[in-house]
Amino acid sequence: MFQVRFHGRGGQGVVTASEVLSVAAFLENRHAQAFPSFGSERKGAPVVAFCRIDDKEIRLREPIMEPDALIVQDPTLFKAIDVCQGLKRTGYLLVNSNRPLHELHLDKIVKELPAGHVLTVPATDFAMKYIGRPLPNAALLGAFAALTGVVQLKSVVAAIHDAFPAEKIALANIAAATAAYDAVNAQAAA
């Protein structure tokens, strides 16, 4: 089972991201579940969402305490909570930022995880360019597909298309996801 924990703030599409990822896995004939955990339900408040992906039925229903991957939509959360708590030593950390890892003071976690498992992606920049709003979730899903290989980009694209009935919005989010996917692959090749 592969478990993903999303951290962000209300209004950033954290819950939608976990749901879209679960649909992407489902489209690959896998079992998946997605669910949120809210504290204070207001825009800007910290939000956590979870996604589990497996090849067999998933019976667990509790929050993910030891994730295989963390997707952090708002890097200011590193100052507020222990975002990396429980992350497996073989895990992945994907952070929405246009700043390098050392500027985010993530040097310790970079040393603890395998090489290439910690990455920053300017997902908000991609969102502003393609969507016109600071909604980094779709771009982060594209980056996640490239970083981990847990789901394919074509499945993420199909899941995004399903999530947004308005064609214009769906295509904008797909463009952001594809740009982030390409950026991660270019960074890995460099």
C-alpha positions in Angstrom: 0.0 0.0 0.0 1.2 3.5 -0.9 0.0 6.2 1.5 0.1 10.0 0.7 -0.6 12.8 3.2 -1.4 16.3 1.8 -0.7 19.4 3.9 -2.1 22.8 2.9 -4.4 25.6 3.8 -8.1 25.9 3.3 -8.9 27.1 -0.2 -5.8 25.6 -1.9 -7.5 22.5 -3.1 -5.9 20.0 -0.7 -9.0 17.8 -0.4 -9.6 18.0 -4.2 -6.0 16.9 -4.8 -6.4 13.8 -2.6 -9.6 12.9 -4.4 -8.1 13.4 -7.9 -5.1 11.3 -6.9 -7.4 8.5 -5.8 -9.4 8.6 -9.0 -6.1 8.5 -11.0 -5.2 5.3 -9.2 -8.7 3.9 -9.7 -8.3 4.6 -13.5 -5.2 2.3 -13.4 -7.4 -0.5 -11.9 -6.1 -0.1 -8.4 -8.0 0.4 -5.1 -7.8 3.9 -3.6 -9.4 6.0 -0.9 -9.2 9.7 -0.2 -10.5 11.6 2.8 -9.9 14.9 4.6 -9.2 15.9 8.2 -10.3 19.4 9.1 -9.4 21.4 12.1 -10.9 24.9 11.9 -12.9 24.9 8.6 -12.1 28.3 7.2 -10.1 29.6 4.3 -6.4 29.8 5.2 -6.6 27.3 8.1 -4.3 24.2 8.0 -5.9 21.3 6.2 -4.7 17.7 5.9 -6.0 15.2 3.4 -5.1 11.6 2.8 -4.9 9.1 -0.1 -4.2 5.4 0.0 -3.4 3.4 -3.1 -3.1 -0.4 -3.3 -3.6 -3.4 -5.6 -6.0 -5.0 -3.2 -9.0 -3.7 -1.2 -8.3 -1.1 1.4 -10.0 -1.6 4.8 -8.1 1.0 6.8 -10.0 4.2 7.7 -7.8 6.0 10.1 -5.6 9.0 9.3 -2.2 8.2 7.8 0.5 8.5 10.5 3.4 7.0 8.5 3.1 8.3 4.9 5.1 7.1 2.0 4.8 10.6 0.5 4.1 14.1 1.7 2.7 16.7 -0.6 3.0 20.2 1.0 1.0 22.8 -0.8 2.0 25.7 1.6 5.6 25.7 2.8 4.7 28.2 5.6 3.2 25.1 7.4 6.8 23.9 8.2 6.9 26.8 10.7 3.5 25.9 12.3 3.4 22.1 12.5 5.7 19.1 12.2 4.7 18.4 8.6 7.3 15.6 8.2 6.2 13.7 11.3 6.0 9.9 10.6 7.4 10.2 7.0 9.0 6.8 6.2 12.8 6.8 5.7 12.2 5.7 2.1 9.5 8.3 1.6 9.0 11.3 -0.8 8.6 14.9 0.1 7.2 17.3 -2.6 7.0 20.9 -1.6 5.2 23.8 -3.5 7.9 26.4 -3.6 10.1 28.3 -6.0 12.8 28.4 -3.4 15.6 25.8 -3.0 15.4 23.3 -0.3 18.2 24.9 1.8 16.2 28.2 2.0 13.3 26.2 3.4 15.5 24.8 6.1 14.9 21.2 4.9 18.5 20.1 4.9 18.0 17.6 7.7 15.1 15.8 6.0 17.0 15.9 2.7 19.9 14.0 4.4 17.5 11.4 6.0 15.7 10.5 2.7 17.1 8.8 -0.4 18.6 11.0 -3.0 16.0 12.4 -5.3 13.1 11.9 -2.9 12.8 15.5 -1.8 11.8 18.1 -4.4 10.5 21.6 -4.6 8.2 22.6 -7.5 6.9 26.1 -8.2 3.3 24.7 -8.4 1.7 28.1 -7.5 3.7 29.7 -10.4 2.4 27.0 -12.8 -1.1 27.6 -11.5 -0.9 31.3 -11.9 0.4 30.9 -15.5 -2.2 28.3 -16.6 -5.2 28.7 -14.3 -4.8 32.4 -13.3 -5.4 31.6 -9.6 -3.0 30.4 -6.9 -4.3 26.8 -6.8 -1.3 24.5 -6.8 -3.0 21.2 -6.4 -3.1 20.0 -10.1 0.5 21.0 -10.7 1.6 19.1 -7.6 -0.2 16.0 -8.8 1.7 16.2 -12.1 4.9 16.6 -10.2 4.0 13.7 -7.9 3.4 11.4 -10.9 6.9 12.4 -12.3 8.7 12.1 -8.9 7.2 8.8 -7.7 5.8 6.9 -10.7 3.0 5.8 -8.4 0.5 6.9 -11.0 0.9 7.9 -14.6 0.4 11.4 -16.0 -2.3 10.2 -18.3 -4.3 9.0 -15.3 -3.8 12.3 -13.5 -5.0 14.1 -16.6 -8.1 11.9 -17.0 -8.9 12.4 -13.3 -8.5 16.1 -13.5 -10.8 16.2 -16.5 -13.4 14.2 -14.5 -13.0 16.5 -11.5 -13.7 19.7 -13.4 -16.9 19.7 -15.5 -16.1 23.0 -17.1 -13.8 22.2 -20.0 -11.9 25.5 -19.7 -11.1 24.9 -16.1 -10.2 21.3 -16.7 -7.8 22.1 -19.5 -6.1 24.9 -17.5 -5.5 22.5 -14.6 -4.3 19.8 -17.0 -1.8 22.3 -18.5 -0.5 23.1 -15.0 -0.1 19.4 -14.1 1.6 18.7 -17.4 4.0 21.6 -17.0 5.0 20.5 -13.5 5.4 16.9 -14.7 7.7 18.1 -17.5 9.7 20.3 -15.1 10.3 17.4 -12.7 11.4 15.2 -15.5 13.7 17.9 -16.9 15.2 18.4 -13.4 15.8 14.7 -13.0 17.5 14.5 -16.4 19.9 17.4 -15.6 
